[in-house]
Amino acid sequence: MKLFLLMALFSYSIGWAQSEYKADAIPASLKENAHSVVRRHETTFTVKAPGEAVKRVRTVVTVLDKEADDEATMVVGYDKLSKVTELEGALYDADGKLIKRLKKSDIEDYSTFADYNFFDDQRIKAAKFPRQPTYPYTVEFVVETTERNLMFYPTWAPLKEEHVALEQATYTVSMPAGLALRYKEMNIPTAGTSAPAADGGKTYVWNLSNRPALELEPLSPPSWEQLPIVYTAPTDFEVQGYKGRVTSWSDVGRFYYTLNTGRDAIPADLRQRMQDLTQMETTSLGKVRKVYKFLQDQTRYVSIQLGIGGWQTIEADKVAASKYGDCKALTNFTQALLKSVGVTAYPALVRAGDNEPDTQVDFPSFQFNHIILCVPNGRDTLFLECTSQHGQPGYVGDFTGNRHVLLITPDGGRLVKTPSYRPADNLQQRRISIVLTEQGDATATVKTRYTGLQQDDYEQVIHGMNRDEQRSWLLKRIHVPAFDLAAFTFSEQESSVPTVTETLSLAVRKWATPSGNRLFLPLNLMSALSLASPMLQTRQAVVDLGINHDFEDSDTITYQMPKGYTPEFAIKPVAVESKFGQYTAQVEIEGDRITYVRHITMHGGRFPASAYTEWVDFRKKVAKADRMQMVFVKNN
């Protein structure tokens, strides 16, 4: 009887496992719009002490097509504060039958130092199953790590991108007696539950099931705003002997301040050099400009992820000697230089990146990946990007602009906002002179002034590319059907909102179309907008135009017509007004010279889902106006 029961139990477990991995067991509703389906996603985070925890993640994913082949790869990072104690994997066919299990020889272990130009103590374990000839197939991974940097608790996001469906997911956090968990739920249909544990602690559980794949709509908010997420964070923690408590932003700032206090001493000769450098400056702004220029000329950025999880800076005197540092070190060094000339400045922790989300202001925690320097001065407060060797003091662009940062002061931390840039700051002002031939060919001189966010791409091009690379970059950027780039130049102008002027010489083939004694001339050479994608079904998400849609473009194009041609008809001025922006275009005729003037202002922001139809209509009208052409007739 015992043998029979054991055999029955074994058969049941095998059958259950195979049914779990069988692709045809997936409901049809979860396959819709999906490249893969997460069958199981089980995360447990067991906190044993303020400075120790164990994290275990089991994932089972069925790959439906080649777009999801990356699911067959697992990459796990670790350093001296974490350790990978288990990494297992298995590959199954469409029927749930085992094809392959990971072997130790299949797992690579290497330092990130080999891949990037920086110093760190981080390593990676990576495993990858071979590409499969047929779909679907299923991969399973189990990863367990021990963590000794409990400044950070996991962010649970079983769905991280669009076109991924979810069958079942569970997140369990076990807290010991005396330690409290803080958490924030987003897009969670059913709130998590908590229950006392036998050891006097507390266990928290979140469950998700049967989530269809997200398909992002045009101009939709990013996936992380629409998918289920649970942020978790400690109240009390310890890392490498440093104890911290986080219940407010002041606590976060106080811990960072304590971690880095006493590391701002610079050599006496350097302090004297700074005083000599700024002795003629009578304002804080003047001193900041001199010190910032010294920083850019004398140091360079090198990413360094060493010491207490990469959060403790290298001392300022070491940066003075080596002349390099990471964002923490260069910010601390600049703060020390300014201090030596009587200018007070404070580090500011920031979530940096062109597409990174802003800080979750209602959830104090270590959410940051970068640090800049703030020089308070009322309305003239400056933020300095200390890793940039070419940026202007006070300009933050969209890498750190328009978001909340945590100002680190001796009293703790407080959130402040970095500058945002209005349309009038983000200009593209273009003047084009064109000489047109009877055959429709054109010679164009194009001079464009870019300011603010519209010039951001040019810094790397001007300072990081050689002449041939710059030319290749321009050829991809210029949207003209058929042209030769005869010459180009760039020039920069220093100001609080930086400016780049670009001058191009173009030979454009068949820009106008001759037909009999007529010449058909499109008026907008380089700035025409395209149509917006129409919605084929009812829109669900709000319309997110994003930061780069706050801009102002103007084009003035003068055409020198071939002799003997006159307009067949006049073109009336065009004006389009919308909540999204304003557009105007008009044509002036003076003898054989035609001047086309176009202006558009766009407003970024978020609008109701119902406004998308209006957005499509606005773009349709603008696109139609941008395709405006004139017909010229040759006089006999």
C-alpha positions, 0 to 999 in steps of 0.5 A: 500500500505504501509503495502504491501511494508513493507511486501514485504521488510521484505520477501525480507530481510529474503529471502536474509539472507537465501540465504546468509547462504544456503550451496548449494549457495557456488560455487563449485570452493570454496569448492575444497580443503576447510574445510570451506568457509568464506561467509562474513568477514566485518571489520570496524575500526573507529578511533575517536581520537588518543587514541580511536577507535571502531572495529567491525567484522562480520563473516559468515562461512560455515563449510564443515567438522569436520576439521573446527569445531573450526569456531563455537568458538569465543574468544575475548581478552580484558583488561583495555585498551579495552572493548567488547561492543557486542558479538553476534552469530547465528547457521544455518543449511545447508538450512540457517535456524536458529538453535540457537542464542547465549544467555548471558549464553552461553558466558564465561568471565574469566581472563587469569591469571587462565590459565597461570602462570603470572600476567596480566590484560587481560580477555577473552570472549568466546562463542562456539556452540555445535558440529553439527551432520551433515555438512555443517552448518553455524555460524555467529559472530558479535564482537564490541570492543572499543580500547584505546591502539592505538599503534596498528591498526588491521592487516586484514587477512580474510583468516588465514590458508590453506583449507579455501575459501573466498566468500566476505570480506571488510575492512573499516578504517575511519580516522578523520581529522588530523590523517593519516593512514599508511598501507602495502598491501600483496597479495592483487589483487586489491589495496584499495581505499580512499575517503574524508569523510563528517567530513573532514577525510578519509575512506579507503576500501579494498575488496576481493572476490571469493578466493579459498582455499590455499593448502600448497605445501611441503616445501612451505612458510608459509600461511601468506606469500601467503594469502591476508593481509593488515597491518595498523598502526597509524601516531599519537597515544595516550595511557594512557596519553603517546603521540607518533608518528610513521613515522620511526623506530627511532620514534618507538624506541624513544617512547619505550625509553621515556616510560621506561626511568628512570626505571634502578636505582638499590640499592647501595649495589647491585651496589657495589656487581656487582663491586666486582663481576667483579673487576678481569675482564679486558674485557667487555666480562668477565664482561658480563659473570659474570653479566649474570651468576648472573642474571640467579642464582638470578632471574626467569622469570614470564610473566607480562602484566600490565601497558600501554599495557604491554610495560612499564617495572617494575623498576629495584629496584623492580626486585632486591627486588622480584627477578623475572620479565618478559622479559622487566623487566629482560632486563632492570634489566640486563642493569642496572647491566651492567651499574653499571660496566661500560658496555653499553647495549641497549634493542632490540625489537624482533618478537620472536618465532621458526616459527614467521615471521621476522619484516616487515622492510619497515613498521615501527610499533609495531610488536614485542612480546619480548625483549632481550639485546644487548651489542655492541662491534663491531664484538663481539656484544652480544645478551642476552636472559635475561629470560633464566636461562641456556642459554649461553651469546651471543647465541640466537638460532632460537627463536630470531636468524637470524632476524631484531630487533629494538635497543633502544637508547637515540637517537631513534631506529634502525634495526640491525640483530641478528646472524644466524648460518651456517651449521658448527655451527649446528653439529650432530657428532655421533660415534657408536660402535656396537657388532653384534651377528649371530642372528642379535641382536646388542649392541650399544654404541652411543655418539652424540655431538650436537651444535647450533640449533641442541642442542636447544631441549636439554635445556628444557629436561636437566633442565626441565624434571626428569629422567623418563620424559627424558627417555620417550622423548628419546624413542620417539626420537630414530628412531630404529625399535626395541630396549631397552634403557639400559642407557643414560646421558647428559652433557653440554659444555659452549661456544658461540655456546653451545654443548650437548653430549648425550650417549646412551646404546641400545640393538637392536633386529634383526638389521641384518637379517640372511638367511642361511649362510648369514647376511644382515646388514643395515649400517645406524643405526640412521640417515637415511633420508626419501624420499621427497614427489613428486609433482603430479602437477606443483608447484606454490610456491618457495621451502623454506627449512627453518632455521633448514636445515642449518646443518651438520651431521656426523656418524661413526659406527663401527661394530664388526662382529661375528666370521667367517663372511666376506663381500660377496662384497665390497661397493663403496663410494657414493657422491651426490652433489646438490645446497641443500647440499652434501652427502658422505658415505663409508665403510672401512673393517679391519678384522672383523671390519666394519666402516661406515662413513656418512656425510651430509651438508644441506643448508637452503634458498629459491629456485625457484619452478622449483627446487623442482624436483631437491630437490626430486631427491637429497633426493631420492639419499640420501635416497637410499644411507642411506638404504645401506646394506652389505651382509656377508657370514659365512665361512665353 
